[in-house]
Amino acid sequence: MLKSIKLKNLEIKNPVILAPQAGITDLPFRNLVSSFGGEEFSTSLTVSEMVPSASQVYLLNKKKSNSKIKRLYERYSSNTLTSVQIFGNDPDIMAESAKINEELGADIIDINMGCPVNKIVKNGCGSDLLRNPELASKIIKKVVSAVNVPVTVKIRTGWNAENINAPEFAQMIEDSGASMLAIHGRTRSQLYSGTVDLDTIKKVKSSVSIPVIGNGDIFTIDDAKRMLEYTGVDGVMVGRGIYGTPWFLYHIIYFLKTGERLPEVPISERKEILLKHISAMIDYYGEKTGMLNARKHIAWYSKGLRNSAEFRNFVNNSENISEVYEFIEKLFK
Ligand SMILES: Cc1cc2nc3c(=O)[nH]c(=O)nc-3n(C[C@H](O)[C@H](O)[C@H](O)COP(=O)(O)O)c2cc1C
């Protein structure tokens, strides 16, 4: 059911992809997710948090070498490609940002045309570009001609229920030279409400010849299977479904390739994974920020455990790492 995807000179062997998520898909998380499954069953592609093209270009032009930007590209797993997602509304700046990211090591450049957040949309970026296909096309063309790596685009189904234009927009994406697109099956107006629109994803798949990745509401292995079977897409992309279960992409891939379901990860192993995750975050961000950023992940890992509400409350109010570790030992027994 799972076939590898060729993009220029790259191969995405297992196209069960980690969705870009601001505040979530940082370097520690992407590396953790790609550490499961080994050569045969690990995800082949993770996407970074969205990077603002204009401030990236500004920073680097000012020679303020931003170590955070450089560290975007470090990785532990050679099985997994790194796509860096950029957003913006100026074709020249987007092209410059794409070039910077290519030079720093991005395997793929992804363009954000789906973000629904007000502060992004009001500047003509993200999903606002769904209402401006001419500018969107200029951006894609400029970025494609600026880099050698494949360029991909991530979209939603349209601006709102009255303006579902993803099938035509997808054709424009293909005609402008992008190598692949991912579609979240909701309109901009829906934000995250309602259910994912598989019919529009299916139409998008049949209206283009570049690979299409289906995204939205994949919380179980069966959701992934349904997305692939119903829409015919070439791969799936998972966002929220991986919270607290960073092995989820591996389990989906294992099922799609073998027809078998892996057993639940035992609690003792979950604890070890969580500890490794916290330690990677502290290493990346420093102790204080690392612990702050880790709070949401800690809460997700502990979901469903006895006393987890008390634990979450404790973690959210504690700045003492050793106390948090002690509590984790007690909770994950
Ligand atoms: C916290 C959060 C941050 C996100 N950040 C981005 C982003 O930076 N770029 C992007 O294209 N989509 C972003 N998304 C959208 C996801 O990539 C994905 O399209 C969406 O969550 C639907 O997939 P899901 O149902 O599997 O979560 C974000 C979503 C969430 C929940």
The ligand as an SDF file (V2000), in Angstrom:
LIG
                    3D

 31 33  0  0  0  0  0  0  0  0999 V2000
    0.3990   23.5710   16.9530 C   0  0  0  0  0  0  0  0  0  0  0  0
    0.3400   23.4950   15.4490 C   0  0  0  0  0  0  0  0  0  0  0  0
    1.2860   24.1640   14.7050 C   0  0  0  0  0  0  0  0  0  0  0  0
    1.2500   24.1000   13.2980 C   0  0  0  0  0  0  0  0  0  0  0  0
    2.2050   24.7410   12.5710 N   0  0  0  0  0  0  0  0  0  0  0  0
    2.2240   24.6240   11.2140 C   0  0  0  0  0  0  0  0  0  0  0  0
    3.2940   25.1790   10.4440 C   0  0  0  0  0  0  0  0  0  0  0  0
    4.2410   25.7680   10.9590 O   0  0  0  0  0  0  0  0  0  0  0  0
    3.2240   25.0180    9.0910 N   0  0  0  0  0  0  0  0  0  0  0  0
    2.1960   24.3440    8.4710 C   0  0  0  0  0  0  0  0  0  0  0  0
    2.1770   24.2280    7.2370 O   0  0  0  0  0  0  0  0  0  0  0  0
    1.2000   23.7940    9.1860 N   0  0  0  0  0  0  0  0  0  0  0  0
    1.2080   23.8970   10.5400 C   0  0  0  0  0  0  0  0  0  0  0  0
    0.2280   23.2770   11.2650 N   0  0  0  0  0  0  0  0  0  0  0  0
   -0.7670   22.4370   10.5610 C   0  0  0  0  0  0  0  0  0  0  0  0
   -0.3130   20.9760   10.5250 C   0  0  0  0  0  0  0  0  0  0  0  0
    0.8480   20.8150    9.7340 O   0  0  0  0  0  0  0  0  0  0  0  0
   -1.4320   20.0770    9.9460 C   0  0  0  0  0  0  0  0  0  0  0  0
   -1.7160   20.5000    8.6390 O   0  0  0  0  0  0  0  0  0  0  0  0
   -2.7120   20.1360   10.7570 C   0  0  0  0  0  0  0  0  0  0  0  0
   -2.4410   20.0340   12.1430 O   0  0  0  0  0  0  0  0  0  0  0  0
   -3.6790   19.0080   10.3420 C   0  0  0  0  0  0  0  0  0  0  0  0
   -3.0870   17.7590   10.5340 O   0  0  0  0  0  0  0  0  0  0  0  0
   -3.4350   16.8290   11.8140 P   0  0  0  0  0  0  0  0  0  0  0  0
   -4.9280   16.6710   11.8400 O   0  0  0  0  0  0  0  0  0  0  0  0
   -2.7020   15.5560   11.5560 O   0  0  0  0  0  0  0  0  0  0  0  0
   -2.9510   17.5610   13.0340 O   0  0  0  0  0  0  0  0  0  0  0  0
    0.2370   23.3470   12.6570 C   0  0  0  0  0  0  0  0  0  0  0  0
   -0.7020   22.6750   13.4220 C   0  0  0  0  0  0  0  0  0  0  0  0
   -0.6710   22.7270   14.8070 C   0  0  0  0  0  0  0  0  0  0  0  0
   -1.6980   21.9750   15.6000 C   0  0  0  0  0  0  0  0  0  0  0  0
  1  2  1  0
  2  3  1  0
  2 30  2  0
  3  4  2  0
  4  5  1  0
  4 28  1  0
  5  6  2  0
  6  7  1  0
  6 13  1  0
  7  8  2  0
  7  9  1  0
  9 10  1  0
 10 11  2  0
 10 12  1  0
 12 13  2  0
 13 14  1  0
 14 15  1  0
 14 28  1  0
 15 16  1  0
 16 17  1  0
 16 18  1  0
 18 19  1  0
 18 20  1  0
 20 21  1  0
 20 22  1  0
 22 23  1  0
 23 24  1  0
 24 25  2  0
 24 26  1  0
 24 27  1  0
 28 29  2  0
 29 30  1  0
 30 31  1  0
M  END
$$$$
